[in-house]
Amino acid sequence: MTDKTPFPASGILPYKTPVIALGGSPVDAAMISPLLGRFPLIAADSGADTARAMGVMPDHIIGDFDSISDTAQFPPDRLIHISEQHSTDLEKTLSCLSVPICLGFGFLGRRFDHSLAAMHAIARSEAPVILIGQHDALIYCPADFAAPLPSGQRFSVWPLSQHAFKASKGLEWPLDGLSMETGQLIGTSNRIHSRSDHELTPVHIASAGGKGYFVMIASRYWMYLAAAMTNDNSWCEWR
């Protein structure tokens, strides 16, 4: 049995920089490698095995440790054990972090129920989170959304429960006056307006209220979502 560190005295790991959260689903090494070493890496349970396979050591490993291969392979002072079974490892990880933004890799793609649970987790998170998979990047929006995004690319809106929209700009199929709800009306496979004179198109969605919605774009453009969530266009340099 490996000793496990307790929570920090505050119960929170505070970071002034963005943080990478790593799960156990497959990741695109070419996408995540430039970020490693620049931002702290926090593994959610079996995300520690993902990190080890990439040749890196997480700053902390958080979870109930029911899916990590062997905690003895990691320094005890990096292990934060949370034994309760009422939340997922991503929820446990996010509950321990105070960050300007969290970049979540390895939470989409392996099992669909795990992907849904990850979406549930970021909808509950107090910190802004981007989930970045091998094909898709997504964020949770409780109200309005605004960002310059790559022209002509796919753009999807998925309502968490029920959400109404006043208007939208920059989308091929406007959301003006629509009320979306799973099982009734959704907004997948929309597209960002193409502009021959500009690489980016300003996209704006005005909310009329509801339970929130997810915005999804191709994963290779995740940095534009990060720029929108932090009001920091320097993220676009990662492209």
C-alpha positions as a LaTeX table, in Angstrom:
\begin{tabular}{lrrr}
\hline
Residue & $x$ (\AA) & $y$ (\AA) & $z$ (\AA) \\
\hline
Met1 & 0.00 & 0.00 & 0.00 \\
Thr2 & 1.42 & 3.37 & $-1.04$ \\
Asp3 & 1.04 & 6.34 & 1.28 \\
Lys4 & $-1.17$ & 9.07 & $-0.12$ \\
Thr5 & $-0.87$ & 12.77 & 0.59 \\
Pro6 & $-3.85$ & 14.49 & 2.21 \\
Phe7 & $-5.55$ & 17.49 & 0.69 \\
Pro8 & $-3.64$ & 20.75 & 0.96 \\
Ala9 & $-4.65$ & 22.64 & 4.11 \\
Ser10 & $-7.00$ & 24.79 & 2.05 \\
Gly11 & $-8.37$ & 21.81 & 0.14 \\
Ile12 & $-7.42$ & 23.61 & $-3.08$ \\
Leu13 & $-4.36$ & 23.59 & $-5.35$ \\
Pro14 & $-3.99$ & 27.24 & $-6.45$ \\
Tyr15 & $-2.38$ & 28.08 & $-9.79$ \\
Lys16 & $-1.99$ & 31.44 & $-11.46$ \\
Thr17 & $-1.25$ & 29.80 & $-14.79$ \\
Pro18 & $-3.38$ & 27.53 & $-16.97$ \\
Val19 & $-3.29$ & 23.89 & $-15.93$ \\
Ile20 & $-3.42$ & 20.70 & $-18.00$ \\
Ala21 & $-5.75$ & 18.01 & $-16.67$ \\
Leu22 & $-5.01$ & 14.60 & $-18.13$ \\
Gly23 & $-7.42$ & 11.67 & $-18.30$ \\
Gly24 & $-7.04$ & 8.07 & $-19.37$ \\
Ser25 & $-8.52$ & 8.26 & $-22.88$ \\
Pro26 & $-6.23$ & 8.45 & $-25.94$ \\
Val27 & $-4.59$ & 11.83 & $-26.56$ \\
Asp28 & $-2.96$ & 13.44 & $-29.57$ \\
Ala29 & 0.67 & 13.66 & $-28.48$ \\
Ala30 & 1.48 & 16.26 & $-31.13$ \\
Met31 & $-1.25$ & 18.50 & $-29.74$ \\
Ile32 & $-0.35$ & 18.22 & $-26.07$ \\
Ser33 & 3.46 & 17.96 & $-26.24$ \\
Pro34 & 4.11 & 21.70 & $-26.84$ \\
Leu35 & 2.17 & 22.47 & $-23.65$ \\
Leu36 & 4.04 & 20.04 & $-21.40$ \\
Gly37 & 6.69 & 21.71 & $-19.31$ \\
Arg38 & 5.06 & 25.09 & $-19.77$ \\
Phe39 & 1.94 & 24.43 & $-17.71$ \\
Pro40 & 1.41 & 22.29 & $-14.60$ \\
Leu41 & 0.16 & 18.77 & $-15.34$ \\
Ile42 & $-2.52$ & 17.26 & $-13.12$ \\
Ala43 & $-3.52$ & 13.65 & $-13.77$ \\
Ala44 & $-7.01$ & 12.39 & $-13.00$ \\
Asp45 & $-6.47$ & 8.82 & $-11.77$ \\
Ser46 & $-5.53$ & 6.71 & $-14.84$ \\
Gly47 & $-4.36$ & 9.89 & $-16.53$ \\
Ala48 & $-1.18$ & 9.18 & $-14.58$ \\
Asp49 & $-0.64$ & 6.12 & $-16.79$ \\
Thr50 & $-1.20$ & 8.29 & $-19.86$ \\
Ala51 & 1.44 & 10.72 & $-18.59$ \\
Arg52 & 3.89 & 7.90 & $-17.83$ \\
Ala53 & 3.42 & 6.52 & $-21.36$ \\
Met54 & 4.33 & 9.98 & $-22.68$ \\
Gly55 & 7.46 & 10.06 & $-20.52$ \\
Val56 & 6.32 & 12.81 & $-18.15$ \\
Met57 & 5.53 & 12.93 & $-14.44$ \\
Pro58 & 2.37 & 14.74 & $-13.28$ \\
Asp59 & 2.67 & 17.44 & $-10.64$ \\
His60 & $-0.25$ & 15.81 & $-8.83$ \\
Ile61 & $-2.45$ & 12.74 & $-9.32$ \\
Ile62 & $-6.02$ & 13.04 & $-8.04$ \\
Gly63 & $-8.70$ & 10.38 & $-7.80$ \\
Asp64 & $-9.97$ & 7.31 & $-5.99$ \\
Phe65 & $-7.19$ & 5.30 & $-7.68$ \\
Asp66 & $-9.47$ & 2.51 & $-8.87$ \\
Ser67 & $-8.24$ & 2.76 & $-12.47$ \\
Ile68 & $-4.58$ & 3.73 & $-12.17$ \\
Ser69 & $-2.35$ & 0.73 & $-12.91$ \\
Asp70 & $-0.06$ & 0.97 & $-9.87$ \\
Thr71 & 0.26 & 3.94 & $-7.51$ \\
Ala72 & 3.67 & 2.62 & $-6.40$ \\
Gln73 & 5.08 & 3.86 & $-9.71$ \\
Phe74 & 4.51 & 7.47 & $-8.64$ \\
Pro75 & 5.98 & 9.57 & $-5.81$ \\
Pro76 & 3.68 & 9.40 & $-2.76$ \\
Asp77 & 3.82 & 13.16 & $-2.27$ \\
Arg78 & 2.14 & 13.66 & $-5.63$ \\
Leu79 & $-0.85$ & 11.45 & $-4.85$ \\
Ile80 & $-4.09$ & 13.01 & $-3.60$ \\
His81 & $-6.55$ & 10.28 & $-2.76$ \\
Ile82 & $-10.29$ & 11.01 & $-2.65$ \\
Ser83 & $-12.14$ & 7.86 & $-1.73$ \\
Glu84 & $-15.78$ & 8.87 & $-2.23$ \\
Gln85 & $-17.58$ & 7.29 & $-5.18$ \\
His86 & $-20.24$ & 9.94 & $-5.87$ \\
Ser87 & $-18.16$ & 11.92 & $-8.35$ \\
Thr88 & $-15.94$ & 11.13 & $-11.32$ \\
Asp89 & $-12.18$ & 11.53 & $-11.28$ \\
Leu90 & $-12.48$ & 14.65 & $-13.42$ \\
Glu91 & $-14.95$ & 16.15 & $-10.95$ \\
Lys92 & $-12.59$ & 15.29 & $-8.10$ \\
Thr93 & $-9.70$ & 16.91 & $-9.98$ \\
Leu94 & $-11.59$ & 20.09 & $-10.82$ \\
Ser95 & $-12.83$ & 20.41 & $-7.23$ \\
Cys96 & $-9.20$ & 20.62 & $-6.09$ \\
Leu97 & $-8.10$ & 23.31 & $-8.53$ \\
Ser98 & $-8.22$ & 27.09 & $-8.49$ \\
Val99 & $-7.06$ & 28.05 & $-11.99$ \\
Pro100 & $-7.64$ & 30.71 & $-14.67$ \\
Ile101 & $-8.39$ & 27.92 & $-17.17$ \\
Cys102 & $-8.05$ & 24.14 & $-17.34$ \\
Leu103 & $-7.11$ & 22.32 & $-20.55$ \\
Gly104 & $-8.60$ & 18.84 & $-20.33$ \\
Phe105 & $-6.97$ & 16.18 & $-22.50$ \\
Gly106 & $-7.82$ & 12.48 & $-22.42$ \\
Phe107 & $-11.45$ & 12.77 & $-21.33$ \\
Leu108 & $-13.14$ & 12.32 & $-24.71$ \\
Gly109 & $-13.09$ & 9.42 & $-27.13$ \\
Arg110 & $-12.62$ & 6.07 & $-25.39$ \\
Arg111 & $-16.07$ & 5.45 & $-23.89$ \\
Phe112 & $-19.11$ & 7.52 & $-24.74$ \\
Asp113 & $-20.50$ & 7.32 & $-21.20$ \\
His114 & $-17.18$ & 8.66 & $-19.91$ \\
Ser115 & $-17.36$ & 11.50 & $-22.45$ \\
Leu116 & $-20.86$ & 12.37 & $-21.23$ \\
Ala117 & $-19.62$ & 12.29 & $-17.64$ \\
Ala118 & $-16.80$ & 14.67 & $-18.58$ \\
Met119 & $-19.31$ & 17.08 & $-20.13$ \\
His120 & $-21.35$ & 16.85 & $-16.94$ \\
Ala121 & $-18.24$ & 17.67 & $-14.91$ \\
Ile122 & $-17.32$ & 20.83 & $-16.81$ \\
Ala123 & $-20.92$ & 22.06 & $-16.61$ \\
Arg124 & $-20.58$ & 21.86 & $-12.81$ \\
Ser125 & $-17.06$ & 23.29 & $-12.63$ \\
Glu126 & $-16.40$ & 26.72 & $-11.15$ \\
Ala127 & $-13.23$ & 26.99 & $-13.25$ \\
Pro128 & $-13.41$ & 27.41 & $-17.04$ \\
Val129 & $-12.55$ & 24.13 & $-18.77$ \\
Ile130 & $-11.91$ & 23.10 & $-22.36$ \\
Leu131 & $-12.18$ & 19.42 & $-23.17$ \\
Ile132 & $-9.84$ & 18.59 & $-26.05$ \\
Gly133 & $-10.14$ & 15.21 & $-27.74$ \\
Gln134 & $-8.58$ & 13.77 & $-30.85$ \\
His135 & $-11.43$ & 15.12 & $-32.99$ \\
Asp136 & $-13.39$ & 17.68 & $-30.98$ \\
Ala137 & $-12.86$ & 20.52 & $-28.54$ \\
Leu138 & $-15.75$ & 21.75 & $-26.44$ \\
Ile139 & $-16.68$ & 24.19 & $-23.70$ \\
Tyr140 & $-19.74$ & 24.78 & $-21.55$ \\
Cys141 & $-21.51$ & 28.13 & $-21.94$ \\
Pro142 & $-24.02$ & 29.24 & $-19.30$ \\
Ala143 & $-24.99$ & 32.39 & $-21.25$ \\
Asp144 & $-23.56$ & 34.37 & $-24.20$ \\
Phe145 & $-20.69$ & 33.20 & $-26.37$ \\
Ala146 & $-18.36$ & 35.36 & $-28.47$ \\
Ala147 & $-15.15$ & 34.55 & $-30.31$ \\
Pro148 & $-13.42$ & 35.00 & $-33.67$ \\
Leu149 & $-13.28$ & 31.50 & $-35.14$ \\
Pro150 & $-11.81$ & 29.94 & $-38.30$ \\
Ser151 & $-14.03$ & 30.71 & $-41.26$ \\
Gly152 & $-15.93$ & 27.88 & $-42.93$ \\
Gln153 & $-15.33$ & 25.36 & $-40.12$ \\
Arg154 & $-17.92$ & 23.23 & $-38.36$ \\
Phe155 & $-19.59$ & 24.57 & $-35.24$ \\
Ser156 & $-22.09$ & 22.74 & $-33.05$ \\
Val157 & $-24.36$ & 23.81 & $-30.22$ \\
Trp158 & $-25.68$ & 21.14 & $-27.85$ \\
Pro159 & $-28.18$ & 22.16 & $-25.13$ \\
Leu160 & $-27.52$ & 20.74 & $-21.68$ \\
Ser161 & $-31.25$ & 20.66 & $-20.98$ \\
Gln162 & $-33.28$ & 23.53 & $-22.37$ \\
His163 & $-31.79$ & 26.78 & $-23.59$ \\
Ala164 & $-33.26$ & 29.70 & $-25.54$ \\
Phe165 & $-31.33$ & 32.00 & $-27.87$ \\
Lys166 & $-32.05$ & 35.61 & $-28.80$ \\
Ala167 & $-29.84$ & 35.76 & $-31.86$ \\
Ser168 & $-26.53$ & 34.73 & $-33.39$ \\
Lys169 & $-24.01$ & 36.21 & $-35.81$ \\
Gly170 & $-21.36$ & 34.51 & $-37.88$ \\
Leu171 & $-23.15$ & 31.18 & $-38.30$ \\
Glu172 & $-24.50$ & 29.81 & $-41.56$ \\
Trp173 & $-27.73$ & 28.77 & $-39.83$ \\
Pro174 & $-28.71$ & 31.48 & $-37.29$ \\
Leu175 & $-30.01$ & 30.62 & $-33.84$ \\
Asp176 & $-32.34$ & 33.64 & $-33.76$ \\
Gly177 & $-35.36$ & 33.00 & $-31.57$ \\
Leu178 & $-34.68$ & 29.27 & $-31.21$ \\
Ser179 & $-35.26$ & 27.22 & $-28.08$ \\
Met180 & $-33.18$ & 24.07 & $-27.98$ \\
Glu181 & $-33.65$ & 20.96 & $-25.89$ \\
Thr182 & $-32.23$ & 17.46 & $-26.18$ \\
Gly183 & $-34.88$ & 15.26 & $-27.83$ \\
Gln184 & $-36.55$ & 18.31 & $-29.37$ \\
Leu185 & $-34.15$ & 20.62 & $-31.23$ \\
Ile186 & $-30.35$ & 20.70 & $-31.27$ \\
Gly187 & $-27.73$ & 22.65 & $-33.18$ \\
Thr188 & $-25.13$ & 20.16 & $-34.41$ \\
Ser189 & $-23.30$ & 20.51 & $-37.73$ \\
Asn190 & $-23.73$ & 24.24 & $-38.11$ \\
Arg191 & $-20.94$ & 26.10 & $-39.86$ \\
Ile192 & $-19.02$ & 29.32 & $-39.38$ \\
His193 & $-19.53$ & 31.80 & $-42.18$ \\
Ser194 & $-16.83$ & 31.67 & $-44.85$ \\
Arg195 & $-15.05$ & 34.96 & $-45.52$ \\
Ser196 & $-12.76$ & 35.22 & $-48.50$ \\
Asp197 & $-11.12$ & 38.37 & $-47.12$ \\
His198 & $-10.48$ & 37.12 & $-43.58$ \\
Glu199 & $-9.21$ & 33.95 & $-41.97$ \\
Leu200 & $-11.44$ & 34.42 & $-38.93$ \\
Thr201 & $-15.14$ & 35.17 & $-38.57$ \\
Pro202 & $-16.56$ & 36.84 & $-35.43$ \\
Val203 & $-19.15$ & 34.50 & $-33.95$ \\
His204 & $-21.60$ & 35.73 & $-31.34$ \\
Ile205 & $-24.46$ & 33.92 & $-29.63$ \\
Ala206 & $-26.87$ & 35.95 & $-27.50$ \\
Ser207 & $-28.56$ & 33.85 & $-24.84$ \\
Ala208 & $-32.18$ & 34.25 & $-23.76$ \\
Gly209 & $-31.66$ & 32.01 & $-20.74$ \\
Gly210 & $-31.76$ & 28.35 & $-19.84$ \\
Lys211 & $-29.65$ & 25.55 & $-18.42$ \\
Gly212 & $-26.61$ & 26.23 & $-20.59$ \\
Tyr213 & $-25.17$ & 24.64 & $-23.71$ \\
Phe214 & $-21.97$ & 23.21 & $-25.13$ \\
Val215 & $-20.05$ & 24.71 & $-28.04$ \\
Met216 & $-18.05$ & 22.21 & $-30.10$ \\
Ile217 & $-15.47$ & 22.81 & $-32.83$ \\
Ala218 & $-12.68$ & 20.75 & $-34.40$ \\
Ser219 & $-9.98$ & 19.99 & $-31.83$ \\
Arg220 & $-7.19$ & 21.58 & $-33.86$ \\
Tyr221 & $-8.82$ & 24.96 & $-33.17$ \\
Trp222 & $-9.09$ & 24.60 & $-29.40$ \\
Met223 & $-6.89$ & 27.65 & $-28.82$ \\
Tyr224 & $-9.62$ & 29.95 & $-30.13$ \\
Leu225 & $-11.94$ & 28.71 & $-27.38$ \\
Ala226 & $-9.17$ & 29.33 & $-24.84$ \\
Ala227 & $-8.76$ & 32.88 & $-26.15$ \\
Ala228 & $-12.51$ & 33.46 & $-25.83$ \\
Met229 & $-12.69$ & 32.11 & $-22.28$ \\
Thr230 & $-9.71$ & 34.11 & $-21.01$ \\
Asn231 & $-9.94$ & 37.24 & $-23.18$ \\
Asp232 & $-6.34$ & 36.57 & $-24.15$ \\
Asn233 & $-5.59$ & 36.35 & $-27.87$ \\
Ser234 & $-2.05$ & 35.12 & $-27.25$ \\
Trp235 & $-3.53$ & 31.60 & $-27.11$ \\
Cys236 & $-3.89$ & 31.75 & $-30.88$ \\
Glu237 & $-0.10$ & 31.64 & $-31.16$ \\
Trp238 & $-0.32$ & 27.93 & $-30.28$ \\
Arg239 & $-1.84$ & 27.22 & $-33.66$ \\
\hline
\end{tabular}
